[in-house]
Amino acid sequence: MQIQLATIAITGCLIASCSNSSSNSKQATNQAPESPKQELAQVAEQATPDFTNMVQFPAGSYFIGSDKGLPNEQPVHAVDLNAFYIDQSPVTVAQFRQFIEATGYKTEAEKFGDSGVFNFTTNQWELKKGTNWEYPLGPDHDKATNNHPVTHVSWNDAKAYASWAGKRLPTEAEWEVAARSGKNNQQRFSWGDQLVKNGQYKANVWQGDEVNHNSNEDGYQLTSPVGAFGKNEAGLTDMGGNVWNWCADTYQLYPGNSMPFRKDENVKVIRGGSFFFDQNGEASFTVSGRSFNSHETSLFNTGFRCAADVK
């Protein structure tokens, strides 16, 4: 897999490099803004970590990956983790606003002057001017809703917020262990083995096999309030669907996976799938589903949650 960076991507698949991207998408590139080091300096004074709305997982050996999923999920392998906390839900718009107001931080979307939105009229991705975390569909639409997950944040932005909060981004191993509620089982989704139970969707996901068809049977076309679909056994919400979650790791194949691959330090892991169409369908929001995006990319269906060490 040869990775080339692009400013805009299709749910974890860099448009410049993925041959299986939707035919309705388009490549759009832009000059990257200056490094976020200056903004990181602004948030160097960390807040005292608030563990109130975090879930703790014990140290131990866990299994991650799947032998039944997509090729990049293979093989199943053991990971040894220290005890950690992870946010119960993705960071919300209201929480991110506190960070912005406290630090004056400028997201990369704000520095670019645009961000990635899918245009449902033209059925194409576009870099829409004035789009950012506060105006997720552009300045000609409503502001983001406070209790929805924040979007249009790059990996760099998410890392800056986590640092300010006295936390960090979760590793993808921690994310998967949390999605599995800390259990070594073969459960497909964070909430169970079925996407629909008793006629009710268990997550905010795309309903349809094409990018131009979504029946909205789950009640939402775009993001939903965090926690709207309930918690997994460990007490976490939105561990599948709603928004992709940035993880700390540079994307690479698992040990023992022999697929052709070239690692790029600028390409980071995303987990959990989202409300929007993905070419991998249900596989995108399973507990073992994994994808990637370039570290400066921000989109209308990507957010994050934080983690922290247990001391």
DOLO-763736 format. One record per residue (C-alpha): chain; x, y, z. Coordinates in nm, 3 decimals. Example, Ala and Ser with C-alpha at 12.3 -4.5 7.8 and 13.67 -1.06 7.14 Angstrom:
> ch/u/v/w
> A/1.230/-0.450/0.780
> A/1.367/-0.106/0.714
END
This chain:
> ch/u/v/w
> A/0.000/0.000/0.000
> A/0.156/0.327/-0.103
> A/0.035/0.618/0.102
> A/0.019/0.971/-0.029
> A/-0.117/1.249/0.182
> A/-0.429/1.443/0.090
> A/-0.612/1.711/0.277
> A/-0.944/1.538/0.232
> A/-1.026/1.171/0.259
> A/-1.319/0.935/0.244
> A/-1.376/0.796/0.595
> A/-1.029/0.670/0.655
> A/-0.929/0.611/0.296
> A/-0.696/0.871/0.152
> A/-0.847/0.971/-0.180
> A/-0.508/1.010/-0.340
> A/-0.419/0.649/-0.276
> A/-0.723/0.424/-0.227
> A/-0.841/0.240/-0.534
> A/-1.163/0.129/-0.367
> A/-1.284/0.478/-0.276
> A/-1.634/0.573/-0.384
> A/-1.657/0.682/-0.745
> A/-1.858/0.978/-0.620
> A/-1.562/1.122/-0.429
> A/-1.304/1.367/-0.554
> A/-0.950/1.446/-0.457
> A/-0.889/1.786/-0.304
> A/-0.554/1.899/-0.175
> A/-0.429/2.210/-0.009
> A/-0.110/2.360/0.129
> A/-0.073/2.246/0.488
> A/-0.082/2.523/0.747
> A/0.209/2.591/0.972
> A/0.301/2.331/1.232
> A/0.075/2.332/1.539
> A/0.380/2.363/1.768
> A/0.295/2.725/1.851
> A/-0.059/2.630/1.949
> A/0.072/2.337/2.151
> A/0.292/2.580/2.341
> A/-0.018/2.781/2.424
> A/-0.181/2.480/2.590
> A/0.131/2.358/2.771
> A/-0.023/2.450/3.104
> A/-0.235/2.142/3.155
> A/-0.557/2.119/3.344
> A/-0.584/1.873/3.630
> A/-0.723/1.556/3.470
> A/-1.090/1.500/3.547
> A/-1.157/1.127/3.569
> A/-1.526/1.171/3.658
> A/-1.657/1.071/3.316
> A/-1.387/0.817/3.235
> A/-1.389/0.440/3.266
> A/-1.090/0.254/3.411
> A/-0.953/-0.071/3.271
> A/-0.703/-0.286/3.460
> A/-0.356/-0.379/3.343
> A/-0.340/-0.714/3.172
> A/-0.294/-0.916/2.858
> A/-0.570/-0.878/2.601
> A/-0.640/-1.006/2.252
> A/-0.713/-0.766/1.969
> A/-0.768/-0.810/1.596
> A/-0.987/-1.054/1.407
> A/-0.932/-1.355/1.183
> A/-1.282/-1.308/1.039
> A/-1.268/-0.938/0.956
> A/-1.091/-0.738/0.688
> A/-0.729/-0.824/0.598
> A/-0.586/-0.532/0.797
> A/-0.751/-0.665/1.115
> A/-0.547/-0.984/1.105
> A/-0.404/-1.169/1.286
> A/-0.553/-1.191/1.634
> A/-0.269/-1.119/1.874
> A/-0.204/-1.047/2.240
> A/-0.116/-0.702/2.375
> A/0.002/-0.623/2.727
> A/-0.145/-0.300/2.859
> A/-0.093/-0.092/3.168
> A/-0.404/0.020/3.354
> A/-0.571/0.312/3.178
> A/-0.871/0.541/3.174
> A/-1.072/0.626/2.864
> A/-1.346/0.884/2.816
> A/-1.697/0.753/2.848
> A/-1.799/0.941/2.533
> A/-1.637/1.135/2.250
> A/-1.537/1.492/2.330
> A/-1.839/1.713/2.273
> A/-1.870/2.049/2.103
> A/-1.927/2.214/2.443
> A/-1.613/2.057/2.589
> A/-1.405/2.158/2.290
> A/-1.535/2.514/2.314
> A/-1.402/2.534/2.671
> A/-1.059/2.442/2.535
> A/-1.077/2.704/2.259
> A/-1.192/2.977/2.496
> A/-0.923/2.891/2.752
> A/-0.633/2.878/2.507
> A/-0.722/3.068/2.191
> A/-0.615/2.760/1.995
> A/-0.677/2.764/1.619
> A/-0.765/2.430/1.463
> A/-0.605/2.328/1.138
> A/-0.939/2.364/0.960
> A/-0.948/2.726/1.076
> A/-0.592/2.781/0.953
> A/-0.663/2.612/0.620
> A/-0.980/2.817/0.586
> A/-1.184/2.511/0.489
> A/-1.256/2.151/0.585
> A/-1.400/1.832/0.441
> A/-1.776/1.798/0.402
> A/-1.973/1.560/0.184
> A/-2.213/1.746/-0.043
> A/-2.532/1.538/-0.056
> A/-2.658/1.736/-0.355
> A/-2.360/1.667/-0.581
> A/-2.268/1.340/-0.405
> A/-1.908/1.452/-0.375
> A/-1.662/1.545/-0.104
> A/-1.560/1.909/-0.103
> A/-1.338/2.143/0.091
> A/-1.595/2.398/0.204
> A/-1.470/2.743/0.300
> A/-1.545/2.856/0.653
> A/-1.617/2.504/0.775
> A/-1.473/2.415/1.115
> A/-1.558/2.261/1.451
> A/-1.815/2.533/1.525
> A/-1.976/2.531/1.179
> A/-1.957/2.165/1.073
> A/-2.160/2.218/0.754
> A/-2.019/2.560/0.676
> A/-2.092/2.918/0.784
> A/-2.420/2.917/0.592
> A/-2.558/2.650/0.828
> A/-2.632/2.631/1.200
> A/-2.363/2.613/1.464
> A/-2.265/2.272/1.601
> A/-2.490/2.136/1.876
> A/-2.328/2.136/2.220
> A/-2.399/1.774/2.315
> A/-2.289/1.628/1.981
> A/-1.933/1.504/1.927
> A/-1.698/1.772/1.802
> A/-1.587/1.721/1.441
> A/-1.349/1.888/1.194
> A/-1.060/1.826/1.432
> A/-0.735/1.686/1.298
> A/-0.516/1.439/1.485
> A/-0.296/1.733/1.579
> A/-0.596/1.925/1.714
> A/-0.716/1.625/1.914
> A/-0.371/1.577/2.063
> A/-0.357/1.945/2.162
> A/-0.694/1.921/2.340
> A/-0.590/1.605/2.521
> A/-0.268/1.769/2.639
> A/-0.461/2.070/2.769
> A/-0.696/1.837/2.957
> A/-0.401/1.657/3.118
> A/-0.478/1.348/2.916
> A/-0.368/1.188/2.588
> A/-0.515/1.007/2.291
> A/-0.582/0.636/2.344
> A/-0.369/0.380/2.166
> A/-0.571/0.172/1.924
> A/-0.512/-0.133/2.145
> A/-0.665/0.055/2.440
> A/-0.953/0.168/2.219
> A/-1.030/-0.188/2.109
> A/-1.001/-0.330/2.460
> A/-1.245/-0.063/2.578
> A/-1.481/-0.137/2.288
> A/-1.476/-0.502/2.397
> A/-1.554/-0.391/2.757
> A/-1.220/-0.536/2.866
> A/-1.316/-0.889/2.771
> A/-1.137/-1.136/2.546
> A/-1.439/-1.238/2.345
> A/-1.543/-1.266/1.982
> A/-1.830/-1.018/2.007
> A/-1.858/-0.832/1.677
> A/-1.977/-0.491/1.794
> A/-1.919/-0.307/2.119
> A/-2.281/-0.360/2.219
> A/-2.326/-0.720/2.093
> A/-2.342/-0.920/1.773
> A/-2.634/-0.748/1.602
> A/-2.660/-0.399/1.459
> A/-3.039/-0.396/1.496
> A/-3.211/-0.547/1.800
> A/-3.588/-0.553/1.846
> A/-3.620/-0.322/1.549
> A/-3.390/-0.058/1.701
> A/-3.048/0.042/1.573
> A/-2.775/0.014/1.835
> A/-2.559/0.287/1.683
> A/-2.569/0.591/1.456
> A/-2.460/0.438/1.126
> A/-2.526/0.469/0.753
> A/-2.821/0.269/0.625
> A/-2.765/0.182/0.263
> A/-2.514/0.029/0.025
> A/-2.446/0.349/-0.170
> A/-2.317/0.692/-0.078
> A/-2.630/0.855/-0.223
> A/-2.876/0.645/-0.022
> A/-2.942/0.663/0.350
> A/-3.284/0.573/0.484
> A/-3.218/0.736/0.826
> A/-3.382/0.445/1.001
> A/-3.171/0.517/1.309
> A/-3.318/0.869/1.331
> A/-3.011/1.068/1.228
> A/-2.860/1.177/0.898
> A/-2.552/1.332/1.059
> A/-2.409/1.319/1.412
> A/-2.624/1.230/1.712
> A/-2.595/1.342/2.076
> A/-2.325/1.142/2.254
> A/-2.481/0.851/2.439
> A/-2.803/0.856/2.237
> A/-2.770/0.484/2.163
> A/-2.678/0.370/2.513
> A/-2.365/0.225/2.672
> A/-2.167/-0.092/2.629
> A/-2.113/-0.327/2.920
> A/-1.821/-0.120/3.047
> A/-2.025/0.201/3.044
> A/-1.885/0.358/2.725
> A/-2.092/0.521/2.452
> A/-2.042/0.563/2.078
> A/-1.779/0.289/2.046
> A/-1.909/0.229/1.696
> A/-2.080/0.474/1.463
> A/-2.147/0.847/1.513
> A/-1.787/0.967/1.452
> A/-1.453/0.808/1.379
> A/-1.217/0.830/1.680
> A/-0.855/0.938/1.640
> A/-0.604/0.713/1.815
> A/-0.245/0.789/1.913
> A/-0.082/0.536/1.682
> A/0.081/0.573/1.345
> A/-0.106/0.332/1.118
> A/0.073/0.007/1.042
> A/-0.011/-0.359/0.991
> A/-0.018/-0.598/1.284
> A/0.281/-0.825/1.348
> A/0.248/-1.133/1.128
> A/0.041/-0.960/0.859
> A/0.219/-1.000/0.525
> A/0.016/-0.754/0.316
> A/0.223/-0.513/0.104
> A/0.261/-0.196/0.308
> A/0.478/0.113/0.352
> A/0.454/0.291/0.685
> A/0.416/0.669/0.690
> A/0.453/0.852/1.023
> A/0.202/1.116/0.910
> A/-0.081/0.864/0.879
> A/-0.270/0.792/1.200
> A/-0.521/0.532/1.314
> A/-0.893/0.602/1.334
> A/-1.142/0.366/1.495
> A/-1.514/0.304/1.526
> A/-1.669/0.410/1.197
> A/-1.923/0.691/1.174
> A/-2.270/0.801/1.070
> A/-2.149/0.836/0.711
> A/-2.114/0.585/0.429
> A/-1.802/0.371/0.430
> A/-1.697/0.133/0.155
> A/-1.636/-0.136/0.419
> A/-1.994/-0.126/0.544
> A/-2.058/-0.280/0.884
> A/-1.692/-0.378/0.914
> A/-1.603/-0.013/0.975
> A/-1.774/0.002/1.315
> A/-1.690/-0.341/1.457
> A/-1.466/-0.361/1.764
> A/-1.174/-0.476/1.545
> A/-1.237/-0.249/1.245
> A/-0.949/-0.010/1.178
> A/-0.866/0.258/0.927
> A/-0.647/0.567/0.888
> A/-0.615/0.928/0.785
> A/-0.338/1.183/0.752
> A/-0.261/1.376/1.070
> A/-0.375/1.714/0.931
> A/-0.705/1.588/0.789
> A/-1.030/1.715/0.942
> A/-1.373/1.595/0.831
> A/-1.739/1.624/0.927
> A/-1.745/1.265/1.056
> A/-1.425/1.247/1.260
> A/-1.382/1.325/1.630
> A/-1.200/1.177/1.926
> A/-1.201/1.078/2.291
> A/-0.920/1.096/2.544
> A/-0.737/0.845/2.761
> A/-0.509/0.872/3.064
> A/-0.268/0.657/3.260
> A/-0.368/0.516/3.597
> A/-0.111/0.639/3.848
END
